[in-house]
């Protein structure tokens, strides 16, 4: 690994690795099997300042920077993609949005609670069967004096049901279409807000996903995040920040899978020698290692751009595009190397494959990554 990390970043990385091995790895398979929200692990992450690692200290954060946070995500994902996903949805989406667009009062109330672990964050963007603000179940916010009234449904809300704070995107001006979507900070205990169902998934199973119902939910006008009509712009940037973190998830998952394949390849004997000595196996491992290395460098670089206040959305889209290609191919090769054992539930590869697929497809950006990259080139 040749990317220059500061001494503080190296210490944070090592701490995250030790934390993951001690607290997460022993229960990773159980989390996947039960699909249960890992509340105890989240509580332990609070003690390590993981939940607000890049948030300013005045709002309860550790102020260690976005790259330090990315290092934590990578280490968590090496043992549990689900636990890493819980943190990504909390930090990269909910906490990032409030830190980036929130008023001082909103930050003092909600961001502090998110950093200190009093509340878990979630990002309610997607709606059943349609783009935000377009389907029959779209969430509509109607202004009524000093508050808004929200009605509709949100689907596939990660951390849904476990979260205490939701960033909710609602239509405030139906005539304006997508430009009429606004963002709100909604308390998880708000009257009229309920969980219709939790959604069982193929992977990232410990990161609970839910369908939320908004039935005349009153939200103070003071909880409008940013300006009216700025919802999609807020969502696009927050999703770009999350794409960097999801790239780190792919790096961590693929790294763990490759290491498992290397170990297996050294132990598995065929024709009186380890299969790791076969050229075909070595080629797959070499391509895997090269792709993981390049993705890691891209993720660290994009995290540094974000941390330093420089444009990062094009780089985040490149990560989304590249991670989708190398994450799945790496896991397919690992299962191929491990053969029937890799396909069985006895090996970790099957869980890693399901998790890496989830890291790739979750939180798809408002635009396809190719469109974002091309738009940056042609601007």
C-alpha positions in Angstrom: 0.0 0.0 0.0 1.7 3.2 -1.2 -0.9 5.9 -0.4 0.6 8.3 2.2 -1.3 8.1 5.4 -0.5 10.3 8.4 0.5 8.8 11.7 -3.0 9.6 13.1 -4.7 7.9 10.1 -2.5 4.8 10.6 -3.4 4.6 14.2 -7.1 5.0 13.4 -6.8 2.3 10.7 -5.1 -0.1 13.2 -7.7 0.6 15.9 -10.5 -0.1 13.4 -8.8 -3.4 12.4 -8.4 -4.5 16.0 -12.0 -3.4 16.8 -13.3 -5.4 13.8 -11.5 -8.6 14.7 -12.4 -8.4 18.4 -16.0 -7.4 18.3 -17.4 -7.8 14.8 -15.8 -10.9 13.3 -17.0 -13.3 16.0 -20.7 -12.4 15.3 -20.5 -11.6 11.6 -22.0 -14.9 10.4 -24.7 -14.7 13.1 -25.6 -11.1 12.0 -26.0 -12.4 8.4 -28.0 -15.4 9.5 -30.4 -13.6 11.8 -30.7 -10.4 9.8 -30.8 -8.6 13.2 -29.7 -5.0 13.6 -26.3 -5.1 15.4 -27.2 -2.7 18.2 -24.5 -3.9 20.6 -21.8 -3.3 18.0 -23.2 0.1 17.2 -22.9 1.0 20.9 -19.3 -0.1 20.9 -18.6 2.0 17.7 -20.0 5.0 19.6 -17.2 4.4 22.3 -14.6 4.6 19.5 -16.0 7.8 18.0 -16.7 5.9 14.7 -20.2 7.5 14.3 -18.9 11.0 14.0 -15.3 10.5 13.1 -15.2 13.2 10.4 -17.7 15.6 12.0 -16.5 18.9 13.6 -15.7 18.6 17.3 -18.2 21.4 18.2 -21.0 19.0 17.3 -19.6 16.0 19.1 -17.5 14.6 16.3 -13.9 13.5 16.3 -12.9 15.8 13.5 -10.5 13.2 12.1 -11.4 13.7 8.4 -13.2 11.7 5.7 -10.2 9.6 4.8 -9.9 8.3 8.4 -13.6 7.4 8.2 -13.0 5.5 5.0 -10.2 3.5 6.6 -12.7 2.5 9.3 -15.3 1.4 6.7 -12.7 -0.7 4.8 -11.7 -2.5 8.0 -15.3 -3.1 9.1 -16.2 -4.4 5.6 -13.4 -7.0 5.7 -15.3 -8.8 8.4 -18.9 -7.7 8.0 -20.3 -5.7 5.1 -23.6 -5.3 7.0 -21.9 -3.5 9.9 -20.0 -1.3 7.5 -23.3 -0.5 5.7 -25.0 0.5 8.9 -22.2 3.1 9.5 -22.2 4.3 5.8 -25.9 5.0 5.9 -25.6 6.8 9.2 -22.5 8.8 8.5 -22.1 9.3 4.8 -25.8 10.0 4.2 -27.6 11.3 7.3 -24.8 12.9 9.3 -23.1 14.2 6.1 -26.3 15.9 4.9 -26.9 17.7 8.2 -23.3 18.7 8.5 -23.2 20.0 5.0 -26.6 21.8 4.7 -27.9 22.0 8.3 -28.4 25.2 10.2 -26.4 25.7 13.4 -29.6 24.9 15.4 -30.2 21.7 13.4 -26.6 20.6 13.9 -26.7 21.3 17.6 -29.9 19.2 18.0 -29.5 16.4 15.5 -25.8 16.2 14.5 -24.7 16.0 18.1 -27.2 13.3 18.8 -25.9 11.3 15.7 -22.3 11.7 16.7 -22.8 10.7 20.3 -24.9 7.7 19.4 -28.1 8.9 21.0 -29.7 8.4 17.6 -28.9 6.4 14.5 -29.3 8.1 11.1 -31.0 7.0 7.9 -31.6 8.4 4.4 -35.2 8.0 3.1 -35.0 8.7 -0.6 -36.4 5.8 -2.6 -40.1 5.2 -3.0 -42.0 2.0 -3.9 -41.8 1.3 -7.7 -40.8 4.8 -8.9 -38.2 7.5 -8.7 -38.5 10.0 -5.8 -41.5 12.2 -6.2 -42.9 10.3 -9.2 -45.0 7.3 -8.2 -48.4 6.9 -6.6 -46.9 6.5 -3.2 -44.6 9.5 -3.4 -44.1 11.5 -0.2 -45.7 14.9 -0.4 -45.0 17.7 2.0 -47.7 20.4 2.3 -46.9 23.6 4.1 -49.4 24.4 6.9 -48.4 27.5 8.9 -45.1 26.8 10.8 -44.9 23.2 9.8 -45.2 20.7 6.9 -47.5 17.7 6.8 -45.9 14.6 5.1 -47.9 11.8 3.5 -46.7 8.8 1.4 -44.2 5.9 1.6 -40.5 5.3 1.4 -39.0 2.0 0.5 -35.6 0.2 1.0 -34.6 2.7 3.8 -31.4 1.3 5.2 -31.3 1.5 9.0 -35.1 1.9 8.7 -36.8 1.1 11.9 -33.6 1.3 13.9 -32.9 4.9 13.1 -33.8 7.9 15.3 -33.3 10.5 12.6 -34.3 10.3 9.0 -33.4 12.6 6.1 -36.6 12.5 4.2 -37.1 13.7 0.6 -40.6 14.9 -0.2 -42.4 16.7 -3.0 -43.1 20.3 -1.9 -44.0 21.6 -5.4 -45.6 18.9 -7.5 -45.8 21.2 -10.5 -42.0 21.5 -10.6 -41.5 17.8 -10.8 -38.0 16.7 -9.7 -37.1 20.3 -9.0 -39.9 20.5 -6.5 -38.3 17.9 -4.1 -37.1 19.2 -0.7 -35.3 17.5 2.2 -36.4 17.3 5.8 -35.0 16.2 9.1 -37.6 13.9 10.6 -37.5 12.4 14.1 -37.9 8.7 14.1 -40.5 8.9 16.9 -42.7 11.4 15.0 -46.4 10.7 15.3 -47.8 9.2 12.1 -44.4 7.7 11.1 -44.4 3.9 11.1 -42.6 0.9 9.7 -44.9 -1.0 7.3 -42.4 -3.9 6.9 -38.8 -4.8 7.0 -37.4 -6.1 3.8 -35.3 -9.3 3.7 -32.3 -9.1 1.4 -29.8 -11.4 -0.2 -26.8 -9.6 1.4 -25.9 -6.9 3.9 -28.6 -8.6 5.9 -27.7 -7.1 9.3 -28.2 -3.6 7.9 -32.0 -3.5 8.3 -34.0 -2.2 5.4 -37.6 -1.0 5.8 -40.6 0.5 4.1 -41.8 3.6 6.0 -45.3 5.0 6.0 -45.9 8.8 6.5 -49.5 9.4 7.7 -50.0 13.1 8.3 -46.5 13.4 9.9 -46.0 17.0 11.1 -42.5 18.3 10.6 -41.5 21.8 11.9 -40.6 24.2 9.1 -37.3 24.6 11.1 -36.5 21.1 10.1 -36.4 21.9 6.3 -32.8 21.0 5.3 -31.4 23.6 2.9 -33.9 25.5 0.7 -37.2 24.3 -0.7 -36.5 22.5 -4.0 -32.9 21.7 -3.2 -33.7 18.1 -2.4 -32.2 16.4 -5.5 -29.0 18.5 -5.3 -28.6 17.5 -1.6 -29.3 13.8 -2.5 -26.8 13.8 -5.4 -23.9 15.1 -3.3 -24.7 12.9 -0.3 -24.9 9.9 -2.6 -21.6 10.8 -4.1 -20.0 10.9 -0.6 -21.6 7.5 0.1 -20.2 6.1 -3.2 -16.7 6.7 -1.9 -17.6 4.8 1.3 -19.2 2.0 -0.6 -16.1 1.8 -2.7 -14.2 1.3 0.6 -16.7 -1.5 1.4 -15.9 -3.2 -1.9 -12.2 -2.9 -1.2 -12.6 -4.4 2.2 -14.9 -7.3 1.1 -12.8 -8.1 -2.0 -9.5 -8.0 0.1 -11.0 -10.5 2.6 -12.2 -12.7 -0.2 -8.8 -12.7 -1.9 -7.0 -13.5 1.3 -9.3 -16.4 1.9 -8.7 -17.7 -1.7 -4.9 -17.4 -1.2 -5.1 -19.4 2.1 -7.3 -22.0 0.4 -5.1 -22.2 -2.7 -2.0 -22.9 -0.5 -3.8 -25.7 1.4 -5.8 -27.4 -1.4 -3.7 -30.2 -3.0 -4.3 -31.5 -6.5 -1.9 -33.5 -8.7 0.4 -33.6 -5.6 0.8 -29.9 -5.4 -1.1 -26.8 -4.1 -3.5 -25.4 -6.6 -1.9 -22.0 -5.9 1.0 -23.1 -8.0 -1.2 -23.5 -11.1 -0.8 -20.6 -13.6 -4.5 -20.2 -14.0 -5.0 -19.7 -10.3 -2.1 -17.3 -10.1 -3.5 -15.2 -12.9 -6.8 -14.8 -11.2 -5.2 -13.8 -7.9 -2.9 -11.4 -9.7 -5.7 -9.6 -11.5 -7.7 -9.5 -8.3 -4.8 -7.9 -6.3 -4.2 -5.3 -9.1 -7.8 -4.3 -9.3 -8.2 -4.1 -5.5 -5.1 -2.0 -5.3 -6.2 0.5 -7.9 -9.7 0.8 -6.4 -8.2 1.4 -3.0 -6.0 4.2 -4.3 -9.0 5.8 -6.1 -11.1 5.6 -2.9 -8.4 7.2 -0.8 -7.8 9.9 -3.3 -11.5 10.8 -3.6 -11.9 10.8 0.2 -9.0 13.3 0.4 -10.6 15.5 -2.2 -13.8 15.6 -0.2 -11.9 16.2 3.1 -10.1 19.1 1.5 -13.2 20.8 0.2 -12.4 20.1 -3.5 -14.8 18.8 -6.1 -15.2 15.0 -5.8 -18.5 13.9 -7.6 -16.8 12.8 -10.8 -14.2 10.8 -8.9 -17.0 9.3 -6.8 -18.8 8.2 -9.9 -15.7 6.6 -11.3 -15.4 4.7 -8.1 -19.0 3.5 -8.4 -18.3 2.4 -12.0 -15.0 0.6 -11.3 -16.2 -1.0 -8.0 -19.2 -2.5 -9.7 -16.8 -4.1 -12.3 -14.1 -5.4 -10.0 -16.1 -6.3 -6.9 -18.3 -8.9 -8.5 -15.6 -10.3 -10.7 -13.2 -10.7 -7.7 -15.8 -12.7 -5.8 -16.7 -14.9 -8.8 -13.0 -15.8 -9.2 -12.7 -16.5 -5.5 -15.6 -19.0 -5.6 -14.1 -20.5 -8.8 -10.7 -21.0 -7.0 -12.4 -22.6 -4.0 -14.7 -24.7 -6.1 -17.5 -26.6 -4.4 -16.3 -25.4 -1.0 -16.5 -21.8 -2.1 -20.0 -22.3 -3.2 -21.0 -23.9 0.1 -22.2 -22.0 3.2 -19.3 -23.5 5.1 -16.9 -21.0 3.5 -17.0 -17.2 4.0 -17.0 -16.5 0.2 -20.7 -17.0 -0.3 -21.5 -14.3 2.3 -18.8 -12.0 0.9 -20.3 -12.4 -2.6 -23.8 -11.5 -1.4 -22.5 -8.5 0.5 -20.3 -7.1 -2.3 -23.3 -7.2 -4.6 -25.3 -5.2 -2.1 -22.4 -2.7 -1.8 -22.4 -2.2 -5.5 -26.1 -1.8 -6.2 -27.3 0.0 -3.0 -27.8 3.8 -3.0 -27.6 4.1 -6.7 -27.0 7.7 -7.6 -29.6 10.0 -9.0 -27.8 9.8 -12.3 -25.9 6.8 -13.7 -22.2 7.1 -13.0 -21.4 7.2 -16.7 -23.6 10.3 -17.1 -21.9 12.1 -14.2 -18.4 11.3 -15.5 -19.3 12.4 -19.1 -21.0 15.5 -17.8 -17.8 16.5 -16.0 -15.7 15.9 -19.1 -18.0 17.9 -21.3 -18.6 20.8 -19.0 
